[in-house]
C-alpha cells in the first residue's frame, strides 16, 4: 500500500513539473498561471534569448519575478505526511512489542494535526490569492509561510506492536476525513466558476412546461401549438439553456430530488433536434442519465453504467472548454459521478435538460436550476 501511495503521488499531474516531468521541487508560478520547479524554469530561461512559458508559449517582455506556489507546496507536504502514515501502518503489521502502540497513536495524532493545519493554511492562501489587494496578499502570505511546521517529521519511526487495531482504525478514519475534505475543497474551487443559467423557451419541446423565470421545467399533458423552428426539439422532451459557452470554465447546479428519470449535461449547438437522439459525445452530448429510479449511466458511446452509493438530489455540471473536460458531481456530497476527458470542443456548448416523461405521476417533479452557494463567480 505504501508503494501504491507513492506511485499515486508521482502520477498525479498537478504535482509534476512539465520540464523535468518529476514531482515539483520548490514550485513557482509564472505570471501566465503555470507552475514549474524553480531550478528548471530558471535554467531554461538562462539558456534562452527571451523568456517564454514552456507550457503555453507566452513570451514575456521582461523576465518575470517567480513567486513560490504555496498551494502546491502545501498539497505536497500533505501528501508526504499521508505517505508517512502509510509507512507507520505497514510497520504495525509485524507483531512484536505492545508498548509501541501508544507511540504510533501519538505520531499519527501529531501528523493529523499538521495535515489539518496545512489544509487550513492552504485554504487561506487560496482565498488571499483571489484578492485584488495585492499588498495585503503579500503581507499575509509571508505571515502564513513563516508559520509553517518545520519539525523533522521524517525521523518519526514506530516499533512494530502486537496490537494494531486501534491505530489502524485511527488511520482509516483519518484517510476518510482527508478524502472527504479534498473532495469538498475541489468542488468549492469549481463552484467559483458558477454561471447564471436560464432555460430557452425557443428550444423547448411542445409538451414541456417552463416557469416564467426560466428556472424550472417538467413535462405536461398538453401539446402546445408552437412553430417548428430549427432550434426546437420535437422528438424528445428536452430544452437547452439560453446561455452558450465557447471558452473558459463554467458550472451550474440542478435539483433532481423526487425524480425517477432525467438527463443532464451539456451539448454542442449543432445537435440534431428533430429525429432520433443518440446521447453520446460522438453526437455532441456529454450527459449523465437516470432511468427507473436507480439506474445511472454516462452517455459515453457506448454508455457506462454508474454504481452510486446513493442517488444525488442535486447535480452539478462543470465544463473546462480548453481542457476538454466535462465533470458531473453530486453537488451535496461533492462526489464525482462521472468525467468526460480528452474532449475536443469546436463550437458553442449549451446546458442540456431533459425531465423525461411523467410515468403516471412517478416522475412529475420538475428539474430546477438552483443558485450556487458561492460568493465568487466568473464573469461571462
Secondary structure, DSSP 8 states (H G I E B T S, - for coil): -HHHHHHHHHH-GGGB-TTT-SB-SSEEE-TTS-EEEHHHHHHHHHTSSSEE-TTT--EESS----EE-HHHHHHHHHHHHHHHHHHHHHHTTS---TTHHHHHHHHHHHHHHHHHHHHHHHHHHHHHHT-S-HHHHHHHHHHHHHTS--S-GGG------S--HHHHHHHHHHHHHHHHHHHHHHHHHHGGGB----B-GGG--TTEEE-TTS-EEEE-SS-------TTS--SSSEEEEEEEESSSEEEEEEE-TT-S-EEEEEEETT---SS----SGGGTEEEEEEETTTEEEE-SSS-EEE--SS--SEEEEEEETTTTEEEEEETTTTEEEEEE-S----S-EEEEEE----TTTTT---EEEE----S-----
